[in-house]
Amino acid sequence: MKIETFIKILNEIKPYTDLIFFHVKGEPLLHPEIDTFLDLSYEKGIKVNLTTNGTLVNEVKDKIIDKPALRQINFSLHSLEGNNGLKHMDNYINDILTFIKTATKETNIIISLRLWNLVGDNKKNLEKQRNAQLLAIIEKEFNLPFKIEEKVIPGGGIKIAERVYLNQDQQFQWPDLKEAEDKGKGFCYGLRNQAAILVDGTVVPCCLDGEGVINLGNINKNHFSEIIEGERANNLYQGFSRRDAVEELCRKCGYRKKFS
């Protein structure tokens, strides 16, 4: 995303929120001007939660760690699924833990470590092994007097140190138009307490629509306030008020079933 686009976004969303997430199926630490984006957010009085797979945190730590806009960093530790599994796990988690030590000592940044709660068949054996090893490393690092798996509740989390938390959640079926459609009954917080803006300015109702399937409009063509009050946006919002998913992608979203 270009800086000019981001400034436009900040100006137009300011009446609606004082918190944004660098998220939506992208890796924010890849952006060469991540530090500038954080500075601009601070200038507008907007706090930032940043979600990352953590693989680049050692390379960019000096660009983000002292930024007052940065409220929280979420480390998606399940990114190891796409990074050679157990092979590079030690270096990976050690970089993250080193960053956490510095962040908790020098700043007020909140840290959330995120893992899937893996249940089910033998296909998950390698991932379960990886999770167990990750949790063992974290338990040792923070000198925990308990086993994390005995304390953490799926869909919730536990505090493992000052401003450091570990959260686990059940895996879900990512929304995809190729998936089977359900009856469309249920609820979602899309457009109720969240919206997302993709790199090209496309506005979508939630962070799971990274491909812009539910294209509500483009911030480069229309004001954000007009887009979220448009016909398609209102139909989606009113539909969920009736517990009815009016969009095809929503009817093919496993996450929505959490609220059904």
N, C-alpha and C positions, 0 to 999 in steps of 0.2 A: 504494500500500500504506500502511496506517495504521501509525503508530509502535508501537502495542500489538501488532499482528501481527508486526512485525519483531522486537521484543524477545522474543516467544514463540519465534520461529524461532531466534534466536541461542541462547537457552537450550537448545533441544532438539537443535540440530546440534552444539553445542560438543564433545560426546564424540567426534565423527566427523571434525572438520576444524578447521584454524586458518586456512583460506583460503576466501573466497567471491568470487563474481563478480556484479557488478551488470550484468545481461545479459538473456538470454532474449527476444529480439525486441522489446525496449523501449528507449527512450532515457532512461537514468538521470538525465541532466542536466535533464530536464523536471520531476523531482520537486522541489517547493518546499522540502522539508526534507532534501535530499541531505546537507547538512552535519551534521545531527543523526544521520542514518543512519551516517555515517562515525564520528562521536563514539561512538555506541553500540557499533559494531564494535570500536573501540579499547578501550573499557572491558571488553569480553569477551575481549580478547586475540586478536581475529580480524583478519587482514589482508584487504584488499579489492583485487581487480583490477576495473577499471571499463572497460567497452566502450561507446564512444560514436561517433556519426557526426561529432562535432566542431563541428556548426553552432552550438552554444550555449556553447562553451567560453569565449569572450570575455566573455559575460554572467555566468557563474557562477564564473569563475576564483578570485575572492576567497573563495568559499565552500568550495573544495576543496583549494586548492594547499598549504595549511599543515597538512593533516590527517595525523597520524602513521599512521593506519590504511591510508592509500592507498599501496599497494605498486606498482601498475602501471596505466597508462592505455593502452588499445588504441584507436587512431583508425582507424575503418573508412572509408578514403578513397573506397571505391567507392560511398559514399552519394550522390555526385554524380549517379549514375544517376537518382535521384529528385528532384534539385534543380537542374533546368534545365541539366544537363550542363556545358558550357564557359562558360556565360554568367556565372556568379558564382564561377568557380574561383579567380581571383586573391584576392578578399577571403576566401574560404573557407580556402584553404591558408595565407594570411598570418596569419590569426587563430590557426591551429593552430601555426604556426612561432613566432609571438610567445610563445604559451603555453609551448612547449617550451623556449625560451631561458630564461624565468623559472624553470620547473620544474627544469631541469638545473643552474641556477646556485644556487638557493635550497633545493632539496630533494634527496632520494635516490630520487625517483619514477623508475621505469623507463618508457620510452615505446616503444610498438610502433606503427609505421605500417603499415597493412594494405591491400593491393591484390590484385585478382584477376590471375592470369596469363592473359591473354586469348589464346586460340588459336582457329583455325577460320575461319568464313565471313565474308563481307563485312558481315553484319549487325553485326559487332563493330567496324567501322571507326571509328565515332565514339568508342567507348569506348577503342579503342587509341590514338586521337589524344589523348584526354583523359589517359590514363595516361602517354603519352610526355611531355606538357607538365607533368604533375605531377612526374614523375621529374626532368625538366630543372630545375624550380624547386628541388627538394630537393637535387639535385647542386650547384647554384649556392650555395644557402643554407649547406650544410655544407662547401663548397669541396672536394668530393670529387675525387681524382685519377683516377677511373675512372668508367665508365658503369655505373649500377646494373644494367641489364638484362644486362650481360656477367658480372656477379658473382653475382646472386641465383639461387638454385635453387628451382624451383617446389616448394612444400610445405615450404620452409625460409626462411632469411632471412640478412641480413648486418647487421653492426654499422656504423653510419654516423657515430656519435659516442659519447662516453661516456654510457652508459645509454640510448642511442637506437638502435633497430633498425628495419629495414624487412623485412616478410614478404610473400611472395606465395604464393598457393595457387590450384589449379585450381578453377574454378567447378563446382558440383555441383547435381544435381536435389534441390531442397528436398522433404522428405517431405510427401506430400499423399495423402489417401485417394482422390482422383480420378485419381491417376497409375496407370500399369500396374504390376502386381505381378510381382516376380521369383520365383525358386525358393526364396528365403528362406535360402539357404546363406551363411554368413559369420559375422563377428564384429563386436561393438561394445562400447565401454567404458561404455555406459549402465548405471547402477547398480553398476558395478564400481569406477569411481573418480570418478563424478559422479552428481548428481541435480539436479533443478531444482524450485523452488517458485514458482508463478505468483502474480500480484498478489492473487488471491482465496484463496490458501492451498493450491491444488491442487498435489500433488506428482507430478512426471513424471520419467521416467528420464534425460532429457537436455535440452539447451538448444534443440534443434530442434523440440521439441513445444510451441510457444508457445500452441497452442490447447487444450492439455489433453486430447488424444485418448486418450493412455494414462494415464488418471486412476487413480493408485495409491491415492488417498485425500486427505483434506483436513486440513491441520494445525490448522484451527480446530475439528475434530471429534475427531481422534485424534492421539496423540503420534507424532512423526516416527519414532521407533524401531519402533513398531507398523506404520506404513505401509510402511517399507522391508523389513519381514519378513513382509508380507502375502502371500497366495497369488499374486496377479497379479505382484507384484514378484519373488517367488521363481521363478515360471514363466519370466519374461523372463530373469532372471539365469542360471538353469540351462540355458535354451535356448541362450544364447550360449556357455555352457561346452561345449555339444555342437556349436557352430558352426551353430546353427539359430535363425532369427528367428521367434519364435512369435507376435509381434504383427503385425497387418496393416500398420500404419503403418511398422513397421521394414522390411517387405518392399517398401515403396514409397519407400524412402529412398536417395537417391543417395550420401549421405555414407558410409553403411555399407559401400559397395563399396570404399572405401579400404582396408578391413581384410580383404577377402575373399581 
